[in-house]
């Protein structure tokens, strides 16, 4: 029989549990950056492991030397990618003075004048539109300085993230045996086979996913390059490569890349006639990028999602959207690999749960 004391104790226990859950979620939210670093490090370790095994078995490297060599190779790869952006930065910095806010203002005013002249010839009163919207009082050119400061801050955070991921990955790979032994001590012996099967499936799926992703980005880069070369845009290869890399960010990246290509195309043609050269070239480049995205969305992406991680495109979209809301841009990038890991673990440990059975029927 329930008494008032029993009910009160039950209520207090429930409140205590809810409080602990809220505190745990708050703690996880506060350290979300660290969690992302660890997840990325785990994924990176799985990608790097085949290379390490090659060094160990084929070249007879020690484990530490194999891990160090692999990480150095990835560092050189990142450094090489960075060097590809230097020509774009220096060229645009010298020719367009992108790092000089006064020059930016001058060129934007010039572009605005050209746009105004073009609209006047088509009987569109841009001055009246601007006056009614009161844009001049809202437009501040020091936004550009603030923008570059935010870019510098983002680059700094990215640098810290890369260093952290490499540091964590080094110990994940170097002390892999110790970690496996530690996991075996925690997990009951009856679950060891499930853990090993999960690791093997995750490694296979993520390897296929990243190979597919590299192929996808290569195709996009080539198509972007063709579009830019057709219309004679300067630094076509670097711009195409940069815009292709931005496709790593699902849904948002392609939009940013298209806008970036349009802006750089327009600024590169700032000294040409606006009506006959600048505007048509920019429009054609944007249309070209749109066509490339249509090809990617209807051909490349479905193949990667359906063949590599065995997930429906709508399923992937919802996962990316949810993780993106929770963890931002970085969350969107790691959403698919993380979701793949969770699906494999779910199928191995909870195969009878209906929702997991439905989501993992193709794995």
N, C-alpha and C positions, 0 to 999 in steps of 0.2 A: 504494500500500500504506500502510495506517495504521500509524503508529509511535506509541510512547508519548508522544513530544513533541507530535505532532499532536493526539492525544487530549487531552493535558493542556491544550494551547492552546484546543481546542474547549470543554473544560469551563470554563476560566477566562473565555472569551468569553461563554459562556452565563450564568455567574454574574454577570459584569459587566452584561450586558443585563438580567437579572432584577433586579439591584440598582438599575439606573437606572429600570426600570419601577416598582419599589416606591417609590423616592424621588419619582418623578413623581406617583404616585397619592397619596402622603403630602402632597406639596406642594399638589396639587389639593384634597385634603381640608382642609388648613389654610386655604386661601383660598376655600373653598366659598361664603362669604358674598359675596365680591367677584364670583365667577362668577355667582351668582344675581342680583346687582345688574345685571351686564352683560346677562344674558339678558332680565331684565325690561325693561331699557332698550331693548333691540332690539325686543322685542314692542311696547312702548309707542310707540316711534318709528314702527313700521309702522301702528299705530292712528292716530297723530296726523298722519301724512303727508297723508292726503286733506284734512284740515282746513287744513293749511299750504298745500297746492296751491290750495285755494279762495281763501284770502287773497291768494296771489300772483297767480293768474290773473284772478280776478273783481274783487278790490278793489285790485289793483296794488300790494300791499305788497312791500317788499324782503324778501329771504329771511330776514335776521336779525329784522326786525320781525314777519314772519309766524310764525316760530318762537317768538319771545318772547310774542306775543299768544296763541298756542295754549297755551303752557305756563301763562300767567297764567289762561286760561280753566279749565284743569284744576285749578289751585291753588284758584280760587274754587269749583269744583265740590267738591273735597275739603273746603274750609272750610264750604261749605253743608251737606255731609253731617255734618260735626262738629257744626254748630249744631243739627241735628235731635236729637242725643243729649243736648244740654244740658238740655232740659226733663225728660228721664228722670232724669238725674243729680241735678239740683237738687230735683226733686219727691221722688224716693226718698230723697235725702239729708236733706231736711227732714222728710218724713212718716214715714220708716222709720228715719232715723238710721243709714244704712248705713255712714257713715264713722266712727261712734263705736263702738269695740269693746265698751265697757261696755253700750251700748244694744243692740248685737247680742246680747250674752250674755243680757240681760234678756228680749229678745223671743224668743230661742231657748228659753230656760227656760220662758217662757209657752207657746210652741208645744209644747214637750215636755210640759208639764202638761196641755194640752188633748188631746194625743195619748194621754197616759197615761189620762186620764179616759175617752176614747172606747174605748180597748182594754179598760179595766176593765168597761165595760158589756157587752163581748163576751167576758168571762171569759178575757182574755189577760193574764197577769201579766208586764207589761213590766219591772217592777223586778227580778224574778227573772232574766229574760233578760239585762238589763244587768249584773246582779251576776255571773252565770256567765261572761259575755264580758269582764268587767272593763273595760268601756268608759270608766268615769269616770276611771280612772288614765291612760288613753291620750288622753282628750279635752283639748286645750289650746286655750283661746279666743284665745291670741295667734297661732294659725294664721291667723286673719283678718287680723291685722296683717302677717304674712309674705305672705299672699295678695295684699293690696293693694300691698305693696312689689314683689312679682313683677309685678303688673299695671303698676305705674309703670315698672319696668324694661323690660317688653315695649313699652309705649308709647314709651319713649325710643328703644329699638332700632328700632321702626317709624318714628319720626320721622327717625332717621339714615338708614334705608333709603330713605324717600321723598325726602329731600334728595339722596342719592347718585344715585338713579335719575333724578331730574329734571336733575341736573347732567350726568350722562353722556348722557342723551337730548338735552340742548340741543346738545351738540357733535356727536352723531350726526346730528341734523337740520340744524344750521347748516352743518356741513362735509360734508354728504352727498356732494357732488360729489368732494371730495378723497378721501373714503373709497372711493368707487367707483373713482376713478383708481388709488388705492393697491392695491385688490383686483385690478384689471385687470393691474397690473404684476406681481403675484405669480402670478396664474392664467394659464396658457398661453392663447393666443388661441383655440385649438380648444375650450376649455371655457367661453368667454364666454357663448355662447348658453344653455348649461345653467345657468349662474349666473343670468342674467337671467330665464330661465323659472322657476327655483326661487323667486326673489324674488317674481315675479308670482303664482305659485300660492300661496305662503305668505301673501302679503298678502290674497289672495281668501279663502282658507280661514279665516284668523284673523279677518278682518272678519265673515264669516258666523258664526263661533263666538261672538264677543263680542256681536254683535247678538242671536243666539239666547240667550246667557246673560242679557242684560239683559231680554229678554222673559220668560225663565224666572223670574228674580228678581222681576219685577213681578207675575207671576201668583201666585207664592208669597206675596208681601207682601200682596196683596189678599185671598187666602184666609185667611192668618193674621189679618188685620185683622177679617175677618168673624167668625171664631171668637172673638176677644177682645171684640168689640163685643157679640156675642150674650150673653156671660156678664158683661158690665159691668166688665171689667178696666180699671183706670186707665192712662192713657198708652198706650192701645191702639195708636195709629198708630206711635209711636216704638218700642215693643216689637216690633211686627210688622215694621217696617223693619229693626231690628237683627237679629232672628232670620232674616229673609230674606237679609241681607248675609252672615250666618254660613254660609249655604248655599254660598257661594263655596268654602269649605273642603269638599272632597268627603267624604261619608260621616261625618266627624267633626262638621262644622259643624251639620248638622240635629239631631244628638243634643244638642250643646251648646245650641242654640237652644231645643229642647223643654224641657230641664232649666231653662234660664234663665226661660222663660215660666212654668213650673210654680212655681219659687221666688218669682218676683215676684207671681204670682197669690196664692200662699199668704200672703206677707207683706202684700200689699195688703188681705187679708181677716182680718188677725190679730185685729182687735177684734170680729169677728163670731163667731157660734157655730161651733165647729169641726165638729161632726157634721152640722149641717144646712146650713151655708153654705161654710165654708173648704174642707173635704175634698171635697165633691161638685163645687164649682166648679173646683178644681184638677184633679180627675180628668177632668172634662168638657173642660177646656182641653187637657190632655195627649192625650185621645182625638182631639180636633179636630185637633191638630197632627200626630198619627199619620196621620189620614186624609189631610191635606194632603200629607204625605210619600209616602203610597201613590200619590196622584194624580201627584205629581212624578216618582216613581221609575218609574211605569208609562206616563206620557204625555210629560211635558216633557223629562226627561233623555234617553230614547231618541231623541226627535226631534232634539235638539241634537247628540248624538254621531253619529247615523247620517246626518243631513242636512248638518251643517255641516263636520265634520272627516272624515266617511266612515270611521268606525272602529266596530267592534263594541263593545257595552257591556262584555263580559268582557275584551276587549283593553284598554279604557280602565281598568277596575278594576285589572288587574294592573300597568299602567304607573303609576297613581297610588299603588298599594301600594308598589311598588319605590322610586319616587322619594321617597315620603313617608318610608320607612325611611332612605334615604340623606341627605335634606336637610330632614326635618321638615315642619312645617305649610306653610312657604313653598314647599317643593318640591311638595307636594300641589296647591297653587294653580296653579303654573306647569307642572305635569306635562303637561296636555293640549296647551297651546300649544307647549311644547318638543318633545313627541312628534310633533306635526303637522309642525313644522319639519324634524325628523330624517327623517320619512317622505318628505317632498317631496324633500329633498336626496338621500336614498337612491335614490328612483326615478329622478331625473335622472342621477345619476352611476354607480349600480350597478344598472341595470334588469334585468340577467340573473341576479343572485343570487336563488336560489329563495325564500329566506325574505323578502327584500325584495319580490319579485314577488308573493308571497302576501299580504303586509301592505298593499301599495299597489295592489291590483288595481282598487279603486274610485276612485282619485285620477286 
